[in-house]
Amino acid sequence: MSVFKFKQFQIQQFVNSQKITTDTCVFGSLFKQFYPYNPERVLDVGAGTGVLSLMAAQYYPSSKIYGLEIDCDSCLELKQNYSLSSWANRLETINEDFRSFESKHKFDLIFSNPPFFSNSLLSDKLSKTRVRHQDFSLSASELLLGVSTLLNPEGVFICIYPFDFLEEFLKMAANFKLYPQILYSFQHTSSHPKHRFAISLSHNIRENYETRELVFKIEQNHYSPFLKELLGPFYLEKAFKE
């Protein structure tokens, strides 16, 4: 699908190789669960098509949102998706490499849906894409390093990764003085293994962070009530029937 229509905006995805997935949409729908306030400045690292930026713009009506994207062609598509939305005046594209990105401002909220480069998760096509674009790969440690310097003292960083990376990721984050606040695990059904985790981190140490399980579908392949509640502000009704 080259154009993905939501209730309040639409996404063109002709150029960007990272197409919209259910995981991405669920991740974006959780932003308010992770950060219920109204951030002044928001940074989307690896903004891609801009779907997460636009979900954030819908959630946070007064935030200034910056979409950072390294690929020039993807950035042009990102800018177009921003311009077609009703929040264009609050959305700004930045065509830079996050590893060298500098800002005079700190951010209240930073989020990222980074590319996953686990061999078990990549198709042959995506593996070849990775080889061709090594410079576009952003490791978790590079992401955490940048976030640790750009995040406000009371700010929150939100990201999503494969579930089997969780233990290693938490150790890595602690090295950058970023600590878990709320963790969601994703499962397609209760009988499937957990396949993703979405997590919020901050500079504040929380001895016992919250863990929550999110099961996408229940009996007869229907979306779970909580997932429908999360995606309700974004998905058109027909999307729940697909």
Phi and psi in degrees as a GROMACS rama.xvg file:
@    title "Ramachandran Plot"
@    xaxis  label "Phi"
@    yaxis  label "Psi"
@TYPE xy
-85.4568  -23.3819  SER-2
-125.442  122.053  VAL-3
-108.235  118.095  PHE-4
-100.214  126.903  LYS-5
-106.704  178.741  PHE-6
-64.0272  -41.1605  LYS-7
-115.863  -0.0692472  GLN-8
-160.408  171.412  PHE-9
-137.169  155.533  GLN-10
-121.34  123.584  ILE-11
-88.696  133.262  GLN-12
-136.327  56.689  GLN-13
-84.0024  -30.9112  PHE-14
-101.598  -49.4419  VAL-15
-65.6159  134.936  ASN-16
-78.6222  -19.6765  SER-17
-91.5282  92.0752  GLN-18
-74.5976  161.082  LYS-19
-67.6759  133.243  ILE-20
-125.785  167.521  THR-21
-61.2761  -41.5031  THR-22
-56.4148  -43.8017  ASP-23
-61.5775  -46.2514  THR-24
-65.6193  -40.9657  CYS-25
-63.5135  -43.2431  VAL-26
-55.9216  -50.1797  PHE-27
-63.4318  -34.488  GLY-28
-69.8352  -15.029  SER-29
-88.456  -4.80111  LEU-30
-52.8451  -44.5034  PHE-31
-67.25  -27.2365  LYS-32
-68.9276  -37.1349  GLN-33
-81.1092  -37.8126  PHE-34
-138.989  90.4672  TYR-35
-82.5793  2.13753  PRO-36
-92.1261  -171.786  TYR-37
-113.769  95.7653  ASN-38
-67.8079  144.954  PRO-39
-77.5625  -48.0577  GLU-40
-125.141  134.455  ARG-41
-127.834  139.546  VAL-42
-122.565  126.017  LEU-43
-103.272  108.781  ASP-44
-89.0704  118.64  VAL-45
74.0832  55.9818  GLY-46
-65.7717  -23.1461  ALA-47
59.078  -123.886  GLY-48
-76.3779  -16.1949  THR-49
94.7906  7.22996  GLY-50
-59.7586  -41.634  VAL-51
-70.4567  -37.359  LEU-52
-59.8017  -42.3161  SER-53
-72.8656  -34.0264  LEU-54
-64.6981  -40.4293  MET-55
-65.7322  -39.8683  ALA-56
-62.4196  -36.6315  ALA-57
-69.2033  -40.0012  GLN-58
-71.1255  -40.1469  TYR-59
-114.713  93.9641  TYR-60
-70.6398  -9.78234  PRO-61
-121.603  7.45397  SER-62
-81.5685  145.448  SER-63
-93.2461  123.711  LYS-64
-118.415  128.181  ILE-65
-110.742  124.491  TYR-66
-102.756  113.571  GLY-67
-99.5134  123.752  LEU-68
-140.727  126.671  GLU-69
-76.7025  -33.9613  ILE-70
-81.4319  127.446  ASP-71
-62.5033  -47.2518  CYS-72
-65.2829  -42.3455  ASP-73
-63.2664  -35.714  SER-74
-66.4786  -35.0885  CYS-75
-64.992  -41.6412  LEU-76
-66.9475  -39.3927  GLU-77
-58.2997  -47.4713  LEU-78
-61.0657  -39.0881  LYS-79
-66.2753  -42.9766  GLN-80
-62.3503  -39.0499  ASN-81
-61.5471  -46.2547  TYR-82
-65.9281  -26.8122  SER-83
-80.7161  -10.1013  LEU-84
-88.675  165.499  SER-85
-80.9061  0.374128  SER-86
-113.508  21.8159  TRP-87
-55.1849  -32.6294  ALA-88
-71.5576  -11.4227  ASN-89
-109.845  4.84911  ARG-90
-117.743  132.726  LEU-91
-135.906  133.974  GLU-92
-93.3538  145.19  THR-93
-131.148  115.186  ILE-94
-94.4336  82.0776  ASN-95
-145.191  165.676  GLU-96
-86.8805  125.446  ASP-97
-58.8086  -29.8391  PHE-98
-66.2153  -22.1933  ARG-99
-117.489  7.62201  SER-100
-70.9982  133.614  PHE-101
-128.508  148.429  GLU-102
-142.31  140.47  SER-103
-76.8847  -12.9641  LYS-104
-109.427  149.369  HIS-105
-90.1532  163.316  LYS-106
-117.214  139.926  PHE-107
-77.0972  -32.2272  ASP-108
-139.457  128.591  LEU-109
-125.617  134.774  ILE-110
-137.089  157.737  PHE-111
-155.99  137.962  SER-112
-111.824  80.5116  ASN-113
-70.8453  155.43  PRO-114
-65.5659  140.579  PRO-115
-97.4896  126.019  PHE-116
-117.605  34.0982  PHE-117
-77.3536  132.662  SER-118
-59.2943  -28.9506  ASN-119
-74.4049  -15.3605  SER-120
-107.58  -17.0654  LEU-121
-89.9521  138.732  LEU-122
-78.8631  166.425  SER-123
-59.5927  -38.7611  ASP-124
-62.7636  -45.5463  LYS-125
-69.0402  -33.4598  LEU-126
-61.3746  -42.2629  SER-127
-66.4197  -36.9404  LYS-128
-62.0193  -40.4796  THR-129
-62.6565  -42.3667  ARG-130
-62.0936  -39.2544  VAL-131
-71.7658  -24.585  ARG-132
-126.742  53.9271  HIS-133
-57.5786  -36.957  GLN-134
-67.8314  -15.3156  ASP-135
-87.141  -10.9405  PHE-136
-73.6861  127.923  SER-137
-116.108  111.745  LEU-138
-72.9066  161.298  SER-139
-61.1004  -39.0322  ALA-140
-67.4195  -36.9755  SER-141
-67.4674  -39.2263  GLU-142
-63.6747  -47.5744  LEU-143
-65.2154  -36.9923  LEU-144
-60.6579  -48.6823  LEU-145
-63.5793  -43.3791  GLY-146
-61.4148  -40.7491  VAL-147
-61.4094  -26.9506  SER-148
-93.6885  -23.1956  THR-149
-96.9273  -14.6948  LEU-150
-84.0671  134.774  LEU-151
-58.7819  154.446  ASN-152
-53.7676  -34.5405  PRO-153
-105.164  13.8126  GLU-154
-78.8677  173.224  GLY-155
-131.199  138.34  VAL-156
-113.495  133.071  PHE-157
-124.992  134.195  ILE-158
-149.105  171.691  CYS-159
-136.815  136.793  ILE-160
-146.086  166.544  TYR-161
-59.516  143.204  PRO-162
-62.5429  -32.9612  PHE-163
-72.4148  -1.96838  ASP-164
-96.2392  -3.3531  PHE-165
-57.3743  -54.0325  LEU-166
-59.924  -45.0165  GLU-167
-64.9564  -39.9028  GLU-168
-63.9285  -42.8204  PHE-169
-63.0355  -39.7572  LEU-170
-64.5163  -41.9477  LYS-171
-63.4877  -45.6247  MET-172
-61.1382  -39.9212  ALA-173
-61.3659  -31.1694  ALA-174
-64.7311  -23.9309  ASN-175
-103.138  15.2542  PHE-176
57.5589  42.7575  LYS-177
-120.116  128.254  LEU-178
-126.823  143.722  TYR-179
-66.4687  142.597  PRO-180
-115.951  -54.7882  GLN-181
-136.685  136.851  ILE-182
-126.384  128.313  LEU-183
-111.167  133.468  TYR-184
-102.505  141.582  SER-185
-105.382  134.755  PHE-186
-136.121  137.452  GLN-187
-65.1692  -45.2663  HIS-188
-143.077  170.595  THR-189
-65.8991  -19.3545  SER-190
-91.7584  -8.02836  SER-191
-88.8589  154.133  HIS-192
-70.6708  158.084  PRO-193
-67.313  130.868  LYS-194
-115.757  -19.7292  HIS-195
-140.653  156.852  ARG-196
-127.918  140.861  PHE-197
-116.543  132.88  ALA-198
-141.735  146.982  ILE-199
-109.099  138.865  SER-200
-127.648  151.106  LEU-201
-147.843  177.184  SER-202
-77.2511  -9.11687  HIS-203
-89.892  127.015  ASN-204
-75.3344  127.581  ILE-205
-120.031  112.918  ARG-206
-58.6972  -44.5567  GLU-207
-123.796  94.5028  ASN-208
-77.7253  157.524  TYR-209
-78.842  138.304  GLU-210
-122.5  132.677  THR-211
-135.324  140.25  ARG-212
-100.882  136.528  GLU-213
-124.481  107.699  LEU-214
-98.0715  124.882  VAL-215
-70.189  -48.6615  PHE-216
-129.076  147.094  LYS-217
-111.999  -156.879  ILE-218
-57.1689  148.918  GLU-219
61.0413  25.3548  GLN-220
63.1647  28.0335  ASN-221
-90.7785  146.412  HIS-222
-61.2999  141.264  TYR-223
-67.2236  152.324  SER-224
-56.1472  -40.0412  PRO-225
-67.7563  -38.9407  PHE-226
-66.3602  -40.0606  LEU-227
-63.3816  -36.3214  LYS-228
-65.479  -42.3973  GLU-229
-65.1477  -46.7554  LEU-230
-85.3088  -10.2463  LEU-231
-53.4211  -42.127  GLY-232
-67.9691  -13.2279  PRO-233
-115.07  -46.9774  PHE-234
-75.9404  139.226  TYR-235
-69.8388  151.965  LEU-236
-57.4959  -35.6262  GLU-237
-64.997  -23.9045  LYS-238
-65.2154  -28.8618  ALA-239
-74.3596  -12.011  PHE-240
-101.095  -5.80308  LYS-241
